[in-house]
Amino acid sequence: MTLLNSLLLGACAIGAAVAQLQCGTIEYNPALYSCYDGDFLCPIISGDATKKCGDACYDADIYDCKADSTLAEKPAEDNPFTLIAHNPLYYGINGKVINGCSRHFFLRDLPCAYCPEGIGGLDCSMFSENATVLGGISGLMTTVPGGQLFYIEPNGALGFTQAHSGSYPTGSTFGSVKAYEDGEFIIPGTSGWYACGDDNQIFAALPGLEFSCIPLRILTAEWPYGTPVWQYT
Ligand SMILES: *[C@@H]1O[C@H](CO)[C@@H](O)[C@H](O)[C@H]1NC(C)=O
């Protein structure tokens, strides 16, 4: 488990850091590390404290520490969920909801949605249109026949298909994400996500791409209110 090894190496290398507190025999900077059990340091990464499990440090949004002090990947999120931006170092974006609009995703309060009033038997007032809800690793929760899918564009943009159309940018990737229950929304092998530009558009930190944007992680939040839209636009 490379991540954990590098976290551990990080913890051993703190001797040179600005020392303010004592953890066992080691001095450490509490802005960079947490001390567990009086003698075990785990790094704080992008404002989030990793936790201790046995002899390892771990990200509690991806792993659970089992009773025997071994790590297990958290369960996949099987229920519908929304996406929440997370970066405690950026007050302006931390905890903001992520919604779809114009076939892309942004930090914004509401999705762009449409319901065709006047279709026989369809009551558009049943749609709250107040969230962008995902189900599984490539679907959006919609009502429109044919549904709508989400995917990663070659430039990293998180995108979704238009209703009644299966089209997407050439080279886009479907189903590459993992969503953990009460945890994180990730693309394995990437370092997270970015919010870019004035409208805070969401991009995946795909290997080989460079961004000068705000880094963030994305957390999942279960959505118990049913399908909120006819379709996203
Ligand atoms: C969205 O709308 C549903 C249904 O009206 C409501 O129960 C829920 O609290 C709303 N959620 C948000 C986040 O606005």
The ligand as a Gaussian input file, in Angstrom:
#p B3LYP/6-31G(d) Opt

LIG

0 1
 C      -34.406000      19.550000      -1.575000
 O      -35.796000      19.360000      -1.731000
 C      -36.312000      18.307000      -0.938000
 C      -37.757000      18.085000      -1.350000
 O      -38.492000      19.272000      -1.330000
 C      -36.179000      18.710000       0.517000
 O      -36.720000      17.705000       1.348000
 C      -34.712000      18.887000       0.822000
 O      -34.532000      19.341000       2.136000
 C      -34.066000      19.869000      -0.138000
 N      -32.639000      19.780000       0.079000
 C      -31.805000      20.790000      -0.127000
 C      -30.388000      20.527000       0.121000
 O      -32.193000      21.875000      -0.510000

